[in-house]
Amino acid sequence: MASSARRNPACPCGVGKTYETCCAVVHNDGAAFGVSAEALMRARYSGYVLEDRPFLLRSWHPDTRPKNITFSPNQEWLGLTIVDKHRGGPLDTEGTVEFIARFRHGTDYFELHELSTFERLDGQWVYKTGNDPAN
Ligand SMILES: [Zn+2]
């Protein structure tokens, strides 16, 4: 994962900073989980791009955390757009982030449109659930 970050220093989450000054801070320092639900959402997207399984599991609420995460070898992530967010700030204990993540399998293009719920647990944001915003 570090090698792909070196090849392309722009952070995969698309916020416009280098990976080292953006999601790497959240990936490498648990204290940074406390910043905001959106920052954790971006870091989780980058975690999928870089296939950082330990970080993705660590930032998942223990009530909903899967036993493992598998990455599809044919899936290429293309970008993240934050559509909307509610709460999830320094003084909140819950927050939601609506996003669209684009990816492709070969020549087939997809969009994952999800409303994610985050909860602050012992001072740190964790990902709890994701739902289709249309439902
Ligand atoms: Zn980032």
Residues whose N, C-alpha, C, O or C-beta is under 5 A from the ligand:
A	BS01	ZN	C11 C13 V15 C22 C23 R42
